[in-house]
């Protein structure tokens, strides 16, 4: 999302500066290029590697059911999915939520997608084939299809969302959480928690875990478009555990500027879904607050606390 998607009164250069808005060019030059060594990108760009690293470091992730690496393995897809009522298929090198297929149940001879539509095994095989061809991968290179556990959303969110599973994006800079938002699926997003596909982004106060008004298609809103439920003053459960997971993920991959996506399962609690070395700027619009002030505060601290808890405590003290 570019800066011109901000509400009109925020688009003026002076207003942007006053709000501490981080633009794409500045994000790339001053934070991504400076704090994210390219040699570490494979740790987050390949979801299989990310999952393995997380498990080795005690970070909870959705269980892996299987991997399809070459086209002829698609013939075994039906056997791989046998007995599974729910699952997710995603590209190992995907980005922006593209290529993710969420199946939430079976009906007759077909599978039901998160948005409610039905799909058969041949269509699923075709989707996997597209993943392998690189249709959804970074740079269009040949890819692998990951089949994994379908997160069962925490009942806390049941009355808020329209199907699908909400996720929480936490921006971590130098190991300190500086901003966060929750992304709520909508009918338009087909049950996916991706803002570019029509999901709703809701800002979260880092210090309290309480939500504020959010954004839908770059417009500030305070109610979910499908359920009509107010999305303000929601106290996100397990907030300290979510922050702890986000910081631990940053420590694990060693990137200085990172987006951590976390989902909350009804039985398993917070699970790390994926990591992003180039997190978007939507979190600023969702919070109606720029990132620059907090980033500069953290950047000015020469010696940050070594412990995860110490850096979370520091995040609470940062000025808004």
Secondary structure as UniProt FT lines:
FT   HELIX           3..5
FT   HELIX           8..11
FT   HELIX           13..18
FT   TURN            19..20
FT   HELIX           24..26
FT   HELIX           27..32
FT   HELIX           33..35
FT   HELIX           38..40
FT   HELIX           42..45
FT   HELIX           47..56
FT   TURN            57..58
FT   STRAND          64..68
FT   HELIX           71..76
FT   HELIX           77..80
FT   TURN            81..83
FT   STRAND          87..91
FT   TURN            92..93
FT   TURN            96..99
FT   STRAND          101..107
FT   TURN            108..109
FT   STRAND          110..113
FT   TURN            114..115
FT   STRAND          118..119
FT   HELIX           121..133
FT   TURN            134..136
FT   HELIX           138..140
FT   STRAND          145..148
FT   HELIX           155..157
FT   TURN            158..160
FT   STRAND          167..173
FT   TURN            174..175
FT   STRAND          176..184
FT   TURN            187..191
FT   HELIX           195..197
FT   STRAND          200..204
FT   TURN            206..208
FT   STRAND          210..216
FT   TURN            217..218
FT   STRAND          219..221
FT   TURN            225..227
FT   TURN            237..238
FT   HELIX           239..253
FT   STRAND          257..265
FT   TURN            266..268
FT   STRAND          269..276
FT   TURN            277..278
FT   HELIX           282..287
FT   HELIX           292..300
FT   HELIX           308..317
//
